[in-house]
Structure formats: C-alpha cells, structure tokens
C-alpha cells in the first residue's frame, strides 16, 4: 500500500469516532479510534497536519458541533 493511504475500514472507523464525539459518546469514539490500523493512523495524522490541525482538534470540533 502506498505511503499515506487511509484504508477504507479505517476511514469508516474515523467517521464513527467523529459521529460518536458529536453525540457526546466518548467511550464509543475511543473504541472506534482503537480499531484504526497503524498505517492508516500515520496517513490520518499526515493529512490532518497538511490541513494545519490534529486529531484532538478535529474531535473537539465534532464535540462542539462545529462552533469551536
């Protein structure tokens, strides 16, 4: 797999984590994040860094409904 590739299942888990954060379900969000494979993690971090953000900021943004 090429570098910086997010596997489809990892993208699904990330989406589930963001939805759980928006629904104020931190345990569910954490469980979804824990299912992401290491290579996809690196790709997610790389893409978020290119956007000038990180996972914590994205989760916080989801939790506040985009008002942050």
N, CA, C, O and CB atoms as a CASP TS submission, in Angstrom:
PFRMAT TS
TARGET T0000
AUTHOR 0000-0000-0000
METHOD Language model
MODEL 1
PARENT N/A
ATOM      1  N   UNK     1       0.846  -1.179   0.000  1.00  0.00           N
ATOM      2  CA  UNK     1       0.000   0.000   0.000  1.00  0.00           C
ATOM      3  C   UNK     1       0.897   1.250   0.000  1.00  0.00           C
ATOM      4  O   UNK     1       1.870   1.313   0.752  1.00  0.00           O
ATOM      5  CB  UNK     1      -0.965  -0.006   1.232  1.00  0.00           C
ATOM      6  N   UNK     2       0.574   2.229  -0.831  1.00  0.00           N
ATOM      7  CA  UNK     2       1.396   3.440  -0.889  1.00  0.00           C
ATOM      8  C   UNK     2       1.414   4.174   0.443  1.00  0.00           C
ATOM      9  O   UNK     2       0.482   4.037   1.236  1.00  0.00           O
ATOM     10  CB  UNK     2       0.889   4.370  -1.981  1.00  0.00           C
ATOM     11  N   UNK     3       2.457   4.947   0.698  1.00  0.00           N
ATOM     12  CA  UNK     3       2.505   5.714   1.946  1.00  0.00           C
ATOM     13  C   UNK     3       1.361   6.715   2.006  1.00  0.00           C
ATOM     14  O   UNK     3       0.880   7.194   0.979  1.00  0.00           O
ATOM     15  CB  UNK     3       3.853   6.442   2.084  1.00  0.00           C
ATOM     16  N   UNK     4       0.946   7.013   3.193  1.00  0.00           N
ATOM     17  CA  UNK     4      -0.105   8.000   3.448  1.00  0.00           C
ATOM     18  C   UNK     4      -1.449   7.605   2.841  1.00  0.00           C
ATOM     19  O   UNK     4      -2.179   8.447   2.320  1.00  0.00           O
ATOM     20  CB  UNK     4       0.314   9.345   2.906  1.00  0.00           C
ATOM     21  N   UNK     5      -1.761   6.326   2.915  1.00  0.00           N
ATOM     22  CA  UNK     5      -3.037   5.833   2.429  1.00  0.00           C
ATOM     23  C   UNK     5      -3.907   5.439   3.618  1.00  0.00           C
ATOM     24  O   UNK     5      -3.481   4.683   4.492  1.00  0.00           O
ATOM     25  CB  UNK     5      -2.839   4.636   1.467  1.00  0.00           C
ATOM     26  N   UNK     6      -5.110   5.954   3.637  1.00  0.00           N
ATOM     27  CA  UNK     6      -6.066   5.590   4.679  1.00  0.00           C
ATOM     28  C   UNK     6      -6.928   4.457   4.121  1.00  0.00           C
ATOM     29  O   UNK     6      -7.613   4.624   3.112  1.00  0.00           O
ATOM     30  CB  UNK     6      -6.950   6.830   5.124  1.00  0.00           C
ATOM     31  N   UNK     7      -6.884   3.328   4.776  1.00  0.00           N
ATOM     32  CA  UNK     7      -7.689   2.187   4.328  1.00  0.00           C
ATOM     33  C   UNK     7      -9.180   2.513   4.513  1.00  0.00           C
ATOM     34  O   UNK     7      -9.541   3.244   5.435  1.00  0.00           O
ATOM     35  CB  UNK     7      -7.304   0.887   5.119  1.00  0.00           C
ATOM     36  N   UNK     8     -10.039   1.979   3.645  1.00  0.00           N
ATOM     37  CA  UNK     8     -11.474   2.276   3.746  1.00  0.00           C
ATOM     38  C   UNK     8     -12.078   1.958   5.115  1.00  0.00           C
ATOM     39  O   UNK     8     -12.893   2.727   5.624  1.00  0.00           O
ATOM     40  CB  UNK     8     -12.217   1.506   2.692  1.00  0.00           C
ATOM     41  N   UNK     9     -11.686   0.837   5.711  1.00  0.00           N
ATOM     42  CA  UNK     9     -12.229   0.499   7.021  1.00  0.00           C
ATOM     43  C   UNK     9     -11.776   1.508   8.081  1.00  0.00           C
ATOM     44  O   UNK     9     -12.542   1.845   8.984  1.00  0.00           O
ATOM     45  CB  UNK     9     -11.805  -0.920   7.423  1.00  0.00           C
ATOM     46  N   UNK    10     -10.545   1.983   7.972  1.00  0.00           N
ATOM     47  CA  UNK    10     -10.055   2.997   8.905  1.00  0.00           C
ATOM     48  C   UNK    10     -10.835   4.296   8.753  1.00  0.00           C
ATOM     49  O   UNK    10     -11.140   4.963   9.741  1.00  0.00           O
ATOM     50  CB  UNK    10      -8.557   3.251   8.686  1.00  0.00           C
ATOM     51  N   UNK    11     -11.158   4.653   7.510  1.00  0.00           N
ATOM     52  CA  UNK    11     -11.960   5.858   7.273  1.00  0.00           C
ATOM     53  C   UNK    11     -13.332   5.713   7.907  1.00  0.00           C
ATOM     54  O   UNK    11     -13.878   6.671   8.455  1.00  0.00           O
ATOM     55  CB  UNK    11     -12.098   6.136   5.763  1.00  0.00           C
ATOM     56  N   UNK    12     -13.888   4.508   7.829  1.00  0.00           N
ATOM     57  CA  UNK    12     -15.183   4.243   8.459  1.00  0.00           C
ATOM     58  C   UNK    12     -15.079   4.395   9.972  1.00  0.00           C
ATOM     59  O   UNK    12     -15.945   5.000  10.605  1.00  0.00           O
ATOM     60  CB  UNK    12     -15.684   2.830   8.097  1.00  0.00           C
ATOM     61  N   UNK    13     -14.024   3.845  10.541  1.00  0.00           N
ATOM     62  CA  UNK    13     -13.838   3.956  11.992  1.00  0.00           C
ATOM     63  C   UNK    13     -13.647   5.415  12.412  1.00  0.00           C
ATOM     64  O   UNK    13     -14.160   5.836  13.449  1.00  0.00           O
ATOM     65  CB  UNK    13     -12.628   3.114  12.443  1.00  0.00           C
ATOM     66  N   UNK    14     -12.924   6.170  11.623  1.00  0.00           N
ATOM     67  CA  UNK    14     -12.732   7.584  11.936  1.00  0.00           C
ATOM     68  C   UNK    14     -14.071   8.328  11.877  1.00  0.00           C
ATOM     69  O   UNK    14     -14.377   9.138  12.752  1.00  0.00           O
ATOM     70  CB  UNK    14     -11.714   8.224  10.958  1.00  0.00           C
ATOM     71  N   UNK    15     -14.848   8.051  10.859  1.00  0.00           N
ATOM     72  CA  UNK    15     -16.169   8.677  10.737  1.00  0.00           C
ATOM     73  C   UNK    15     -17.048   8.304  11.932  1.00  0.00           C
ATOM     74  O   UNK    15     -17.755   9.155  12.472  1.00  0.00           O
ATOM     75  CB  UNK    15     -16.855   8.252   9.413  1.00  0.00           C
ATOM     76  N   UNK    16     -17.006   7.036  12.346  1.00  0.00           N
ATOM     77  CA  UNK    16     -17.775   6.596  13.511  1.00  0.00           C
ATOM     78  C   UNK    16     -17.307   7.324  14.772  1.00  0.00           C
ATOM     79  O   UNK    16     -18.123   7.703  15.612  1.00  0.00           O
ATOM     80  CB  UNK    16     -17.648   5.070  13.698  1.00  0.00           C
ATOM     81  N   UNK    17     -16.012   7.514  14.901  1.00  0.00           N
ATOM     82  CA  UNK    17     -15.473   8.215  16.069  1.00  0.00           C
ATOM     83  C   UNK    17     -15.933   9.668  16.092  1.00  0.00           C
ATOM     84  O   UNK    17     -16.304  10.189  17.144  1.00  0.00           O
ATOM     85  CB  UNK    17     -13.938   8.147  16.075  1.00  0.00           C
ATOM     86  N   UNK    18     -15.910  10.316  14.942  1.00  0.00           N
ATOM     87  CA  UNK    18     -16.345  11.710  14.881  1.00  0.00           C
ATOM     88  C   UNK    18     -17.838  11.835  15.176  1.00  0.00           C
ATOM     89  O   UNK    18     -18.261  12.774  15.849  1.00  0.00           O
ATOM     90  CB  UNK    18     -16.030  12.307  13.505  1.00  0.00           C
ATOM     91  N   UNK    19     -18.636  10.890  14.675  1.00  0.00           N
ATOM     92  CA  UNK    19     -20.070  10.915  14.962  1.00  0.00           C
ATOM     93  C   UNK    19     -20.322  10.673  16.446  1.00  0.00           C
ATOM     94  O   UNK    19     -21.166  11.335  17.051  1.00  0.00           O
ATOM     95  CB  UNK    19     -20.812   9.862  14.116  1.00  0.00           C
ATOM     96  N   UNK    20     -19.598   9.733  17.029  1.00  0.00           N
ATOM     97  CA  UNK    20     -19.747   9.465  18.461  1.00  0.00           C
ATOM     98  C   UNK    20     -19.339  10.683  19.287  1.00  0.00           C
ATOM     99  O   UNK    20     -19.976  10.989  20.295  1.00  0.00           O
ATOM    100  CB  UNK    20     -18.908   8.242  18.870  1.00  0.00           C
ATOM    101  N   UNK    21     -18.295  11.370  18.872  1.00  0.00           N
ATOM    102  CA  UNK    21     -17.884  12.593  19.582  1.00  0.00           C
ATOM    103  C   UNK    21     -18.986  13.641  19.484  1.00  0.00           C
ATOM    104  O   UNK    21     -19.299  14.313  20.467  1.00  0.00           O
ATOM    105  CB  UNK    21     -16.552  13.154  19.001  1.00  0.00           C
ATOM    106  N   UNK    22     -19.573  13.780  18.302  1.00  0.00           N
ATOM    107  CA  UNK    22     -20.662  14.744  18.118  1.00  0.00           C
ATOM    108  C   UNK    22     -21.870  14.378  18.962  1.00  0.00           C
ATOM    109  O   UNK    22     -22.616  15.253  19.404  1.00  0.00           O
ATOM    110  CB  UNK    22     -21.063  14.825  16.646  1.00  0.00           C
ATOM    111  N   UNK    23     -22.064  13.081  19.187  1.00  0.00           N
ATOM    112  CA  UNK    23     -23.185  12.599  20.001  1.00  0.00           C
ATOM    113  C   UNK    23     -22.838  12.532  21.484  1.00  0.00           C
ATOM    114  O   UNK    23     -23.626  12.030  22.286  1.00  0.00           O
ATOM    115  CB  UNK    23     -23.625  11.228  19.520  1.00  0.00           C
ATOM    116  N   UNK    24     -21.664  13.037  21.848  1.00  0.00           N
ATOM    117  CA  UNK    24     -21.181  13.055  23.238  1.00  0.00           C
ATOM    118  C   UNK    24     -21.102  11.645  23.834  1.00  0.00           C
ATOM    119  O   UNK    24     -21.550  11.395  24.953  1.00  0.00           O
ATOM    120  CB  UNK    24     -22.100  13.932  24.103  1.00  0.00           C
ATOM    121  N   UNK    25     -20.518  10.735  23.052  1.00  0.00           N
ATOM    122  CA  UNK    25     -20.305   9.355  23.474  1.00  0.00           C
ATOM    123  C   UNK    25     -18.811   9.042  23.400  1.00  0.00           C
ATOM    124  O   UNK    25     -18.360   8.361  22.480  1.00  0.00           O
ATOM    125  CB  UNK    25     -21.127   8.363  22.591  1.00  0.00           C
ATOM    126  N   UNK    26     -18.043   9.544  24.378  1.00  0.00           N
ATOM    127  CA  UNK    26     -16.582   9.394  24.299  1.00  0.00           C
ATOM    128  C   UNK    26     -16.099   7.952  24.295  1.00  0.00           C
ATOM    129  O   UNK    26     -15.094   7.645  23.653  1.00  0.00           O
ATOM    130  CB  UNK    26     -15.948  10.106  25.441  1.00  0.00           C
ATOM    131  N   UNK    27     -16.791   7.064  24.995  1.00  0.00           N
ATOM    132  CA  UNK    27     -16.365   5.664  25.023  1.00  0.00           C
ATOM    133  C   UNK    27     -16.496   5.039  23.638  1.00  0.00           C
ATOM    134  O   UNK    27     -15.617   4.294  23.205  1.00  0.00           O
ATOM    135  CB  UNK    27     -17.191   4.864  26.050  1.00  0.00           C
ATOM    136  N   UNK    28     -17.580   5.337  22.953  1.00  0.00           N
ATOM    137  CA  UNK    28     -17.791   4.827  21.606  1.00  0.00           C
ATOM    138  C   UNK    28     -16.771   5.427  20.643  1.00  0.00           C
ATOM    139  O   UNK    28     -16.256   4.735  19.765  1.00  0.00           O
ATOM    140  CB  UNK    28     -19.220   5.131  21.132  1.00  0.00           C
ATOM    141  N   UNK    29     -16.483   6.708  20.811  1.00  0.00           N
ATOM    142  CA  UNK    29     -15.485   7.363  19.963  1.00  0.00           C
ATOM    143  C   UNK    29     -14.116   6.708  20.144  1.00  0.00           C
ATOM    144  O   UNK    29     -13.423   6.420  19.168  1.00  0.00           O
ATOM    145  CB  UNK    29     -15.403   8.871  20.287  1.00  0.00           C
ATOM    146  N   UNK    30     -13.740   6.480  21.379  1.00  0.00           N
ATOM    147  CA  UNK    30     -12.451   5.857  21.659  1.00  0.00           C
ATOM    148  C   UNK    30     -12.391   4.439  21.080  1.00  0.00           C
ATOM    149  O   UNK    30     -11.378   4.045  20.502  1.00  0.00           O
ATOM    150  CB  UNK    30     -12.194   5.824  23.176  1.00  0.00           C
ATOM    151  N   UNK    31     -13.464   3.685  21.233  1.00  0.00           N
ATOM    152  CA  UNK    31     -13.488   2.323  20.697  1.00  0.00           C
ATOM    153  C   UNK    31     -13.297   2.341  19.180  1.00  0.00           C
ATOM    154  O   UNK    31     -12.561   1.516  18.639  1.00  0.00           O
ATOM    155  CB  UNK    31     -14.815   1.622  21.061  1.00  0.00           C
ATOM    156  N   UNK    32     -13.947   3.262  18.504  1.00  0.00           N
ATOM    157  CA  UNK    32     -13.798   3.351  17.045  1.00  0.00           C
ATOM    158  C   UNK    32     -12.365   3.705  16.672  1.00  0.00           C
ATOM    159  O   UNK    32     -11.809   3.128  15.738  1.00  0.00           O
ATOM    160  CB  UNK    32     -14.770   4.396  16.461  1.00  0.00           C
ATOM    161  N   UNK    33     -11.767   4.637  17.385  1.00  0.00           N
ATOM    162  CA  UNK    33     -10.389   5.038  17.094  1.00  0.00           C
ATOM    163  C   UNK    33      -9.405   3.894  17.319  1.00  0.00           C
ATOM    164  O   UNK    33      -8.411   3.773  16.603  1.00  0.00           O
ATOM    165  CB  UNK    33      -9.997   6.231  17.956  1.00  0.00           C
ATOM    166  N   UNK    34      -9.682   3.070  18.300  1.00  0.00           N
ATOM    167  CA  UNK    34      -8.771   1.967  18.618  1.00  0.00           C
ATOM    168  C   UNK    34      -8.767   0.885  17.536  1.00  0.00           C
ATOM    169  O   UNK    34      -7.875   0.037  17.521  1.00  0.00           O
ATOM    170  CB  UNK    34      -9.151   1.350  19.956  1.00  0.00           C
ATOM    171  N   UNK    35      -9.741   0.901  16.641  1.00  0.00           N
ATOM    172  CA  UNK    35      -9.797  -0.081  15.565  1.00  0.00           C
ATOM    173  C   UNK    35      -9.003   0.348  14.327  1.00  0.00           C
ATOM    174  O   UNK    35      -8.909  -0.413  13.364  1.00  0.00           O
ATOM    175  CB  UNK    35     -11.236  -0.332  15.182  1.00  0.00           C
ATOM    176  N   UNK    36      -8.442   1.535  14.341  1.00  0.00           N
ATOM    177  CA  UNK    36      -7.695   2.040  13.177  1.00  0.00           C
ATOM    178  C   UNK    36      -6.290   1.441  13.170  1.00  0.00           C
ATOM    179  O   UNK    36      -5.583   1.467  14.178  1.00  0.00           O
ATOM    180  CB  UNK    36      -7.622   3.601  13.193  1.00  0.00           C
ATOM    181  N   UNK    37      -5.905   0.906  12.025  1.00  0.00           N
ATOM    182  CA  UNK    37      -4.598   0.267  11.900  1.00  0.00           C
ATOM    183  C   UNK    37      -3.472   1.319  11.896  1.00  0.00           C
ATOM    184  O   UNK    37      -3.704   2.476  11.544  1.00  0.00           O
ATOM    185  CB  UNK    37      -4.543  -0.585  10.610  1.00  0.00           C
ATOM    186  N   UNK    38      -2.255   0.912  12.290  1.00  0.00           N
ATOM    187  CA  UNK    38      -1.133   1.856  12.404  1.00  0.00           C
ATOM    188  C   UNK    38      -0.804   2.622  11.116  1.00  0.00           C
ATOM    189  O   UNK    38      -0.510   3.816  11.170  1.00  0.00           O
ATOM    190  CB  UNK    38       0.086   1.114  12.847  1.00  0.00           C
ATOM    191  N   UNK    39      -0.849   1.950   9.966  1.00  0.00           N
ATOM    192  CA  UNK    39      -0.525   2.646   8.714  1.00  0.00           C
ATOM    193  C   UNK    39      -1.557   3.724   8.406  1.00  0.00           C
ATOM    194  O   UNK    39      -1.211   4.818   7.958  1.00  0.00           O
ATOM    195  CB  UNK    39      -0.444   1.647   7.547  1.00  0.00           C
ATOM    196  N   UNK    40      -2.811   3.412   8.647  1.00  0.00           N
ATOM    197  CA  UNK    40      -3.858   4.410   8.422  1.00  0.00           C
ATOM    198  C   UNK    40      -3.731   5.562   9.415  1.00  0.00           C
ATOM    199  O   UNK    40      -3.996   6.713   9.067  1.00  0.00           O
ATOM    200  CB  UNK    40      -5.249   3.764   8.534  1.00  0.00           C
ATOM    201  N   UNK    41      -3.324   5.258  10.655  1.00  0.00           N
ATOM    202  CA  UNK    41      -3.105   6.325  11.642  1.00  0.00           C
ATOM    203  C   UNK    41      -2.094   7.329  11.109  1.00  0.00           C
ATOM    204  O   UNK    41      -2.304   8.540  11.172  1.00  0.00           O
ATOM    205  CB  UNK    41      -2.617   5.739  12.991  1.00  0.00           C
ATOM    206  N   UNK    42      -0.994   6.801  10.583  1.00  0.00           N
ATOM    207  CA  UNK    42       0.030   7.689  10.051  1.00  0.00           C
ATOM    208  C   UNK    42      -0.524   8.538   8.918  1.00  0.00           C
ATOM    209  O   UNK    42      -0.231   9.730   8.825  1.00  0.00           O
ATOM    210  CB  UNK    42       1.234   6.886   9.568  1.00  0.00           C
ATOM    211  N   UNK    43      -1.318   7.927   8.065  1.00  0.00           N
ATOM    212  CA  UNK    43      -1.904   8.663   6.947  1.00  0.00           C
ATOM    213  C   UNK    43      -2.891   9.727   7.443  1.00  0.00           C
ATOM    214  O   UNK    43      -2.927  10.839   6.918  1.00  0.00           O
ATOM    215  CB  UNK    43      -2.609   7.693   5.984  1.00  0.00           C
ATOM    216  N   UNK    44      -3.676   9.382   8.441  1.00  0.00           N
ATOM    217  CA  UNK    44      -4.623  10.350   9.017  1.00  0.00           C
ATOM    218  C   UNK    44      -3.860  11.529   9.621  1.00  0.00           C
ATOM    219  O   UNK    44      -4.198  12.687   9.376  1.00  0.00           O
ATOM    220  CB  UNK    44      -5.520   9.673  10.099  1.00  0.00           C
ATOM    221  N   UNK    45      -2.836  11.229  10.407  1.00  0.00           N
ATOM    222  CA  UNK    45      -2.039  12.294  11.008  1.00  0.00           C
ATOM    223  C   UNK    45      -1.398  13.174   9.938  1.00  0.00           C
ATOM    224  O   UNK    45      -1.357  14.395  10.082  1.00  0.00           O
ATOM    225  CB  UNK    45      -0.961  11.702  11.918  1.00  0.00           C
ATOM    226  N   UNK    46      -0.902  12.564   8.875  1.00  0.00           N
ATOM    227  CA  UNK    46      -0.262  13.301   7.785  1.00  0.00           C
ATOM    228  C   UNK    46      -1.266  14.247   7.126  1.00  0.00           C
ATOM    229  O   UNK    46      -0.967  15.419   6.897  1.00  0.00           O
ATOM    230  CB  UNK    46       0.326  12.325   6.738  1.00  0.00           C
ATOM    231  N   UNK    47      -2.435  13.738   6.829  1.00  0.00           N
ATOM    232  CA  UNK    47      -3.450  14.573   6.173  1.00  0.00           C
ATOM    233  C   UNK    47      -3.953  15.684   7.072  1.00  0.00           C
ATOM    234  O   UNK    47      -4.167  16.805   6.610  1.00  0.00           O
ATOM    235  CB  UNK    47      -4.617  13.723   5.727  1.00  0.00           C
ATOM    236  N   UNK    48      -4.143  15.394   8.343  1.00  0.00           N
ATOM    237  CA  UNK    48      -4.582  16.437   9.262  1.00  0.00           C
ATOM    238  C   UNK    48      -3.511  17.513   9.418  1.00  0.00           C
ATOM    239  O   UNK    48      -3.822  18.702   9.487  1.00  0.00           O
ATOM    240  CB  UNK    48      -4.930  15.836  10.625  1.00  0.00           C
ATOM    241  N   UNK    49      -2.248  17.090   9.474  1.00  0.00           N
ATOM    242  CA  UNK    49      -1.159  18.063   9.575  1.00  0.00           C
ATOM    243  C   UNK    49      -1.119  18.953   8.333  1.00  0.00           C
ATOM    244  O   UNK    49      -0.859  20.153   8.431  1.00  0.00           O
ATOM    245  CB  UNK    49       0.195  17.344   9.762  1.00  0.00           C
ATOM    246  N   UNK    50      -1.376  18.365   7.173  1.00  0.00           N
ATOM    247  CA  UNK    50      -1.403  19.159   5.936  1.00  0.00           C
ATOM    248  C   UNK    50      -2.517  20.199   5.976  1.00  0.00           C
ATOM    249  O   UNK    50      -2.430  21.244   5.331  1.00  0.00           O
ATOM    250  CB  UNK    50      -1.584  18.244   4.712  1.00  0.00           C
ATOM    251  N   UNK    51      -3.560  19.903   6.738  1.00  0.00           N
ATOM    252  CA  UNK    51      -4.667  20.847   6.901  1.00  0.00           C
ATOM    253  C   UNK    51      -4.437  21.814   8.066  1.00  0.00           C
ATOM    254  O   UNK    51      -5.254  22.700   8.318  1.00  0.00           O
ATOM    255  CB  UNK    51      -5.968  20.088   7.113  1.00  0.00           C
ATOM    256  N   UNK    52      -3.321  21.634   8.768  1.00  0.00           N
ATOM    257  CA  UNK    52      -2.993  22.523   9.880  1.00  0.00           C
ATOM    258  C   UNK    52      -3.726  22.196  11.165  1.00  0.00           C
ATOM    259  O   UNK    52      -3.971  23.077  11.989  1.00  0.00           O
ATOM    260  CB  UNK    52      -3.287  23.926   9.500  1.00  0.00           C
ATOM    261  N   UNK    53      -4.076  20.933  11.336  1.00  0.00           N
ATOM    262  CA  UNK    53      -4.799  20.538  12.540  1.00  0.00           C
ATOM    263  C   UNK    53      -4.320  19.169  12.998  1.00  0.00           C
ATOM    264  O   UNK    53      -3.393  18.604  12.417  1.00  0.00           O
ATOM    265  CB  UNK    53      -6.323  20.526  12.288  1.00  0.00           C
ATOM    266  N   UNK    54      -4.947  18.639  14.031  1.00  0.00           N
ATOM    267  CA  UNK    54      -4.632  17.297  14.502  1.00  0.00           C
ATOM    268  C   UNK    54      -5.915  16.623  14.974  1.00  0.00           C
ATOM    269  O   UNK    54      -6.982  17.237  14.987  1.00  0.00           O
ATOM    270  CB  UNK    54      -3.575  17.339  15.641  1.00  0.00           C
ATOM    271  N   UNK    55      -5.805  15.375  15.355  1.00  0.00           N
ATOM    272  CA  UNK    55      -6.985  14.598  15.712  1.00  0.00           C
ATOM    273  C   UNK    55      -7.721  15.193  16.907  1.00  0.00           C
ATOM    274  O   UNK    55      -8.952  15.216  16.921  1.00  0.00           O
ATOM    275  CB  UNK    55      -6.593  13.167  16.010  1.00  0.00           C
ATOM    276  N   UNK    56      -6.996  15.668  17.898  1.00  0.00           N
ATOM    277  CA  UNK    56      -7.658  16.243  19.071  1.00  0.00           C
ATOM    278  C   UNK    56      -8.509  17.450  18.699  1.00  0.00           C
ATOM    279  O   UNK    56      -9.622  17.605  19.202  1.00  0.00           O
ATOM    280  CB  UNK    56      -6.624  16.642  20.118  1.00  0.00           C
ATOM    281  N   UNK    57      -7.996  18.295  17.831  1.00  0.00           N
ATOM    282  CA  UNK    57      -8.772  19.453  17.393  1.00  0.00           C
ATOM    283  C   UNK    57     -10.001  19.029  16.601  1.00  0.00           C
ATOM    284  O   UNK    57     -11.076  19.606  16.765  1.00  0.00           O
ATOM    285  CB  UNK    57      -7.906  20.385  16.550  1.00  0.00           C
ATOM    286  N   UNK    58      -9.850  18.032  15.751  1.00  0.00           N
ATOM    287  CA  UNK    58     -10.979  17.560  14.951  1.00  0.00           C
ATOM    288  C   UNK    58     -12.049  16.951  15.857  1.00  0.00           C
ATOM    289  O   UNK    58     -13.239  17.199  15.658  1.00  0.00           O
ATOM    290  CB  UNK    58     -10.507  16.526  13.900  1.00  0.00           C
ATOM    291  N   UNK    59     -11.641  16.162  16.843  1.00  0.00           N
ATOM    292  CA  UNK    59     -12.601  15.592  17.781  1.00  0.00           C
ATOM    293  C   UNK    59     -13.286  16.680  18.602  1.00  0.00           C
ATOM    294  O   UNK    59     -14.494  16.617  18.831  1.00  0.00           O
ATOM    295  CB  UNK    59     -11.909  14.595  18.706  1.00  0.00           C
ATOM    296  N   UNK    60     -12.530  17.665  19.042  1.00  0.00           N
ATOM    297  CA  UNK    60     -13.113  18.775  19.802  1.00  0.00           C
ATOM    298  C   UNK    60     -14.111  19.530  18.949  1.00  0.00           C
ATOM    299  O   UNK    60     -15.180  19.914  19.423  1.00  0.00           O
ATOM    300  CB  UNK    60     -12.018  19.730  20.307  1.00  0.00           C
ATOM    301  N   UNK    61     -13.762  19.741  17.697  1.00  0.00           N
ATOM    302  CA  UNK    61     -14.658  20.441  16.767  1.00  0.00           C
ATOM    303  C   UNK    61     -15.959  19.642  16.597  1.00  0.00           C
ATOM    304  O   UNK    61     -17.045  20.222  16.584  1.00  0.00           O
ATOM    305  CB  UNK    61     -13.961  20.654  15.382  1.00  0.00           C
ATOM    306  N   UNK    62     -15.849  18.329  16.470  1.00  0.00           N
ATOM    307  CA  UNK    62     -17.034  17.488  16.331  1.00  0.00           C
ATOM    308  C   UNK    62     -17.887  17.526  17.596  1.00  0.00           C
ATOM    309  O   UNK    62     -19.116  17.544  17.532  1.00  0.00           O
ATOM    310  CB  UNK    62     -16.628  16.048  16.013  1.00  0.00           C
ATOM    311  N   UNK    63     -17.214  17.537  18.744  1.00  0.00           N
ATOM    312  CA  UNK    63     -17.918  17.528  20.024  1.00  0.00           C
ATOM    313  C   UNK    63     -18.717  18.800  20.241  1.00  0.00           C
ATOM    314  O   UNK    63     -19.787  18.772  20.849  1.00  0.00           O
ATOM    315  CB  UNK    63     -16.935  17.343  21.160  1.00  0.00           C
ATOM    316  N   UNK    64     -18.206  19.901  19.751  1.00  0.00           N
ATOM    317  CA  UNK    64     -18.889  21.184  19.972  1.00  0.00           C
ATOM    318  C   UNK    64     -19.856  21.513  18.848  1.00  0.00           C
ATOM    319  O   UNK    64     -20.426  22.604  18.817  1.00  0.00           O
ATOM    320  CB  UNK    64     -17.871  22.307  20.113  1.00  0.00           C
ATOM    321  N   UNK    65     -20.043  20.586  17.931  1.00  0.00           N
ATOM    322  CA  UNK    65     -20.952  20.830  16.832  1.00  0.00           C
ATOM    323  C   UNK    65     -20.440  21.851  15.833  1.00  0.00           C
ATOM    324  O   UNK    65     -21.224  22.480  15.124  1.00  0.00           O
ATOM    325  CB  UNK    65     -22.257  21.275  17.363  1.00  0.00           C
ATOM    326  N   UNK    66     -19.117  22.018  15.776  1.00  0.00           N
ATOM    327  CA  UNK    66     -18.531  22.924  14.807  1.00  0.00           C
ATOM    328  C   UNK    66     -18.495  24.368  15.242  1.00  0.00           C
ATOM    329  O   UNK    66     -18.253  25.249  14.417  1.00  0.00           O
ATOM    330  CB  UNK    66     -19.262  22.827  13.548  1.00  0.00           C
ATOM    331  N   UNK    67     -18.729  24.641  16.522  1.00  0.00           N
ATOM    332  CA  UNK    67     -18.742  26.015  16.999  1.00  0.00           C
ATOM    333  C   UNK    67     -17.414  26.467  17.565  1.00  0.00           C
ATOM    334  O   UNK    67     -17.287  27.602  18.025  1.00  0.00           O
ATOM    335  CB  UNK    67     -19.796  26.179  18.030  1.00  0.00           C
ATOM    336  N   UNK    68     -16.436  25.602  17.538  1.00  0.00           N
ATOM    337  CA  UNK    68     -15.136  25.949  18.113  1.00  0.00           C
ATOM    338  C   UNK    68     -14.293  26.699  17.133  1.00  0.00           C
ATOM    339  O   UNK    68     -13.163  27.072  17.448  1.00  0.00           O
ATOM    340  CB  UNK    68     -14.403  24.714  18.571  1.00  0.00           C
TER
END
